[in-house]
Amino acid sequence: MRYGWTTGACATAATTAAYTALLTGEFPDPVRILLPKGQTPSFALASEQLAADHARAAVVKDAGDDPDVTHGALVQVTVHHGEPGTGVVFRAGRGVGTVTKPGLPLPVGEPAINPVPRQMMREHVQRVAREHGGTGDVVVEVSVEHGEELARKTWNPRLGILGGLSILGTTGVVVPYSCSAWIDSIRRGIDVARAEGLRHVAGCTGSTSEKVAATVHGLPESALLDMGDFAGAVLKYLKRHPVDRLTVAGGIGKLSKLADGHLDLHSGRSQVNLDFLASLIEDPDLAEAVRHANTALGALQLCQAAGVPLGDLIAVKAKATAEDVLKGAPVAVDVIVIDRAGTIVGRA
């Protein structure tokens, strides 16, 4: 299936083109960018505008074969010169949301442009500044055509991201998948690990948790299973084809769902249950605060401030769910819970 590009990659390409034009008077088209894992895709510009005090460029998002709600959306960036010493300042244009609740990786009041896309845009602004004699002090305003309407089809309103979409992506790449193909790949990964004589595998929800599991346990690449949202697929196959040990590693949001008994961790098929998380807390005032948190990350932050190991409590429950599915298969289970930065916040 054909890969696509995240809104963060599209915004980075548009930023690069606009800032280049602001400094040189010419838009690079297509514009090439560098993604976090080393890919260097090129993006055609859908529109461009140059004025005395700003430049604007837009890219049409191509999500490949993934059923992404933002496929075909016009991602537009306007770049103005900023005040000396301010660096890159981000603004939410029309169709990009603003954070209004705690618990997200951005402070309240900030444009919903996630940390990795921000870093990508900063790095490309710095590169253009070096190449063309700029200061790198700019205001970057990101817009998405019809973004407010598209956002109603996402979790943004529930998360308190109001006014539009989030600019997302940790790798810049949208990886499409079919459920059956992904589950079959998990099974084949277990088969290969067993054939190589490996007795310890790790089911990981993403690349960050995969790195953590590999580092903690010294696991080789062939022991790492990219389970994504399909925790149940890993557990059910290992029940029939056991290894000595399974590590389950993932972000606190997804593993809180596993702790709550869900085996499909996709946001469209299971949700973080804050009432469940509150039930893990003995202190009634803290439990009530957790019940009204915005996200699992927000609940974690509340508990960390109170000295309560919510991550460990989630890990214990997730481990119990996994062992219940394995139903006596000779597989020892441990769980690693991480935050968005890859810091371990819970283990069992």
C-alpha positions in Angstrom: 0.0 0.0 0.0 1.1 3.5 -0.8 2.6 5.6 2.0 1.6 9.2 2.5 2.7 12.4 4.4 1.6 13.8 7.7 0.1 17.3 8.2 3.4 18.0 10.0 5.5 17.1 6.9 3.2 19.2 4.7 3.4 22.2 7.0 7.2 21.8 7.1 7.4 21.8 3.3 5.1 24.9 3.0 7.2 26.7 5.7 10.4 25.9 3.9 9.1 27.2 0.6 7.5 30.3 2.1 10.6 31.3 4.1 12.9 30.7 1.1 10.7 33.0 -1.0 10.6 35.7 1.8 14.5 35.7 1.7 15.1 35.2 -2.0 12.0 36.3 -3.8 11.6 32.8 -5.4 9.6 29.7 -4.3 11.3 26.4 -4.6 8.8 24.1 -6.4 8.9 21.3 -5.7 10.4 21.8 -2.2 12.4 19.1 -0.6 12.5 18.5 3.2 14.3 16.1 5.5 12.2 13.9 7.8 13.2 12.6 11.2 14.2 9.2 9.9 16.2 10.5 7.0 13.7 10.4 4.1 13.8 13.4 1.8 10.5 13.7 0.0 9.6 16.5 -2.4 6.3 18.4 -2.3 4.7 20.3 -5.2 3.2 23.7 -4.2 -0.5 24.1 -4.7 -0.4 27.9 -4.3 2.1 30.6 -3.5 2.0 34.3 -2.7 4.8 36.8 -2.1 4.3 40.2 -0.6 6.6 42.8 0.9 6.2 41.6 4.5 5.2 37.9 4.1 5.3 34.8 1.9 2.6 32.1 1.8 2.8 28.6 0.4 0.4 25.7 0.4 0.7 21.9 -0.1 -2.1 19.4 -0.6 -1.8 16.6 1.9 -1.5 13.1 0.3 -2.2 10.4 2.9 -1.4 7.6 0.5 -3.7 4.7 0.9 -4.5 5.4 4.5 -8.2 6.4 5.2 -7.0 9.7 6.8 -9.6 12.4 7.4 -7.1 15.0 6.2 -6.3 13.4 2.9 -6.6 16.0 0.2 -6.6 18.9 2.6 -4.8 22.1 1.7 -2.1 22.9 4.3 -1.1 26.5 4.1 1.7 28.4 5.9 2.3 32.1 6.0 5.7 33.3 7.2 6.4 36.8 8.5 9.7 38.2 9.7 9.7 38.2 13.5 11.2 40.3 16.2 15.0 39.9 16.7 15.8 37.0 19.0 12.4 35.5 19.1 13.2 32.4 17.0 10.2 30.6 15.5 6.8 31.7 16.8 3.8 29.6 15.9 0.3 30.8 15.2 -2.9 29.0 14.5 -4.5 30.2 11.3 -7.9 29.3 10.1 -8.7 25.6 10.4 -5.9 24.8 13.0 -7.1 24.3 16.6 -6.0 25.8 19.8 -5.4 23.9 23.0 -7.9 24.7 25.7 -7.4 21.9 28.2 -4.4 20.5 30.1 -3.1 16.9 29.5 -1.8 17.4 26.0 1.9 17.8 25.1 1.3 21.5 24.5 0.4 24.2 27.0 -3.1 25.6 27.1 -3.5 28.5 24.7 -0.9 27.2 22.2 -1.7 26.3 18.6 -2.3 22.6 18.2 0.9 22.1 16.3 2.5 19.1 18.0 6.1 19.0 19.2 7.7 17.0 16.4 6.2 19.1 13.6 7.3 22.2 15.5 10.9 20.8 15.7 10.8 20.0 12.0 9.7 23.5 11.1 12.3 25.1 13.4 15.1 23.0 11.8 14.1 23.9 8.3 13.8 27.6 9.1 17.3 27.4 10.5 18.6 25.7 7.4 17.0 28.2 5.1 18.3 31.1 7.2 21.9 29.7 7.0 21.6 29.2 3.2 20.1 32.6 2.4 21.4 34.9 5.1 18.2 35.1 7.3 18.0 35.5 11.0 15.6 32.6 11.6 13.3 34.9 13.6 9.9 34.3 12.0 6.3 34.0 12.7 4.8 30.8 11.2 1.1 30.7 10.8 -0.3 27.3 9.8 -3.8 27.0 8.3 -5.8 24.1 6.9 -8.6 24.7 4.5 -11.9 23.4 5.9 -10.0 22.3 9.0 -12.7 23.3 11.5 -15.2 21.1 9.6 -12.8 18.2 9.3 -11.9 18.4 13.0 -15.5 17.5 13.9 -14.7 14.0 12.6 -11.8 13.7 15.0 -11.3 13.6 18.8 -10.2 17.2 18.9 -13.4 18.7 20.3 -13.5 16.1 23.1 -9.8 16.8 23.9 -10.5 20.5 24.1 -8.7 21.4 20.9 -11.0 24.0 19.4 -11.2 25.8 16.1 -9.7 23.1 13.9 -7.3 20.3 13.3 -4.0 19.4 15.0 -0.8 19.4 13.0 0.5 16.0 13.7 3.2 13.4 13.0 6.2 11.9 14.7 8.0 10.6 11.6 6.4 12.7 8.8 5.2 9.5 7.1 1.6 8.1 7.1 1.8 4.3 7.0 -1.4 2.8 5.6 -2.5 -0.6 6.8 -5.3 -3.2 6.6 -6.1 -4.8 9.9 -5.8 -8.3 8.5 -2.4 -7.6 6.9 -1.1 -6.1 10.1 -2.3 -9.0 12.3 -0.8 -11.5 9.8 2.5 -9.6 10.1 2.4 -9.9 13.9 1.9 -13.6 13.6 4.8 -14.0 11.1 7.0 -11.9 13.5 6.3 -14.3 16.3 7.0 -17.3 14.0 10.4 -15.8 12.9 11.4 -15.1 16.5 10.6 -18.6 17.5 12.4 -20.1 14.5 15.5 -18.1 15.5 15.3 -19.6 19.0 14.4 -16.3 20.7 12.5 -16.9 24.0 11.7 -13.2 24.7 9.7 -10.9 22.5 8.2 -7.4 22.9 4.9 -6.2 21.6 5.1 -2.5 21.2 2.5 0.1 20.3 4.9 2.3 18.3 8.5 3.2 17.5 9.2 5.0 20.8 8.1 2.1 23.0 10.0 -0.3 20.7 13.2 1.6 21.4 12.5 1.6 25.1 11.8 -2.1 25.2 14.9 -2.9 23.2 17.1 -0.8 25.5 15.7 -2.1 28.7 15.9 -5.7 27.8 18.7 -5.7 25.2 16.4 -7.3 22.6 17.4 -7.9 19.0 15.4 -6.4 16.2 13.7 -9.8 15.4 12.3 -9.9 18.9 10.4 -6.6 18.4 6.8 -6.9 17.3 5.2 -3.8 15.9 1.7 -4.6 17.4 0.3 -1.1 17.0 -3.3 -1.2 18.3 -3.5 -5.0 18.0 -2.6 -6.2 21.5 -5.1 -9.0 21.3 -3.4 -10.4 18.1 -0.1 -10.7 20.0 -1.6 -12.3 23.1 -3.9 -14.7 21.2 -1.2 -16.0 18.9 1.3 -16.4 21.8 -1.2 -18.4 23.7 -1.1 -21.0 20.8 2.6 -20.4 20.0 4.3 -19.5 23.3 7.7 -18.1 24.1 9.1 -17.8 27.6 8.6 -14.1 28.1 6.6 -11.3 26.6 7.2 -7.6 27.2 4.2 -5.3 26.5 5.4 -1.7 25.9 3.4 1.4 25.0 2.2 4.8 25.8 0.1 5.5 28.8 -3.1 6.1 26.8 -3.0 2.9 24.9 -1.9 0.8 27.8 -4.6 2.3 30.0 -7.1 0.8 27.5 -5.4 -2.6 27.8 -5.6 -2.2 31.6 -9.3 -1.6 31.2 -9.7 -4.9 29.3 -9.6 -3.7 25.7 -7.6 -5.7 23.2 -8.0 -3.4 20.3 -6.4 -0.1 21.2 -7.4 2.0 18.2 -9.1 5.3 19.1 -12.0 4.5 16.9 -12.8 1.2 18.8 -11.8 1.9 22.4 -11.4 5.0 24.5 -9.5 6.0 27.6 -11.8 5.4 30.5 -11.1 8.1 33.1 -13.6 6.5 35.5 -11.5 3.4 35.4 -8.3 5.3 36.0 -10.0 7.1 39.0 -11.0 3.7 40.4 -7.3 2.9 40.8 -6.7 5.8 43.1 -7.4 5.5 46.8 -7.4 9.2 47.7 -11.0 10.4 46.9 -10.0 14.0 46.0 -7.3 12.9 43.6 -9.6 10.2 42.1 -12.2 12.9 41.5 -9.5 15.1 39.8 -8.4 12.2 37.6 -12.1 11.5 36.7 -12.2 15.1 35.3 -8.8 15.0 33.6 -8.7 15.6 29.8 -6.5 12.7 28.8 -4.6 9.8 30.3 -1.4 12.0 30.2 -3.3 14.6 32.2 -4.3 12.1 34.8 -0.7 10.9 35.0 0.5 14.5 35.6 -2.0 14.9 38.4 -0.9 11.7 40.0 2.8 12.5 39.6 2.3 15.8 41.4 0.5 13.9 44.3 3.2 11.2 44.4 0.8 8.5 43.3 2.3 6.0 40.8 -0.5 5.8 38.3 1.8 4.4 35.6 2.6 1.4 37.8 -1.1 0.9 38.7 -1.9 0.9 35.0 1.0 -1.5 34.3 -0.3 -4.0 36.9 -3.8 -4.0 35.4 -2.5 -4.3 31.9 -0.4 -7.2 32.9 -3.5 -8.9 34.4 -5.4 -8.4 31.2 -2.6 -10.0 29.2 -2.3 -12.9 31.6 -6.1 -13.4 31.4 -5.9 -13.7 27.6 -2.9 -16.1 27.7 -5.0 -18.3 30.1 -2.2 -20.3 31.6 0.2 -20.4 28.6 3.8 -20.7 29.8 4.5 -17.0 29.0 5.8 -14.6 31.7 4.6 -11.1 31.1 6.0 -7.7 32.0 4.7 -4.3 31.1 6.4 -1.0 30.4 4.4 2.2 30.3 5.9 5.3 28.8 5.0 8.9 28.3 5.2 10.8 24.9 8.9 11.6 25.5 9.7 7.9 25.9 10.3 8.2 29.7 9.3 5.1 31.6 6.4 6.1 33.9 5.2 2.6 35.0 6.3 -1.0 35.1 4.9 -4.3 36.3 
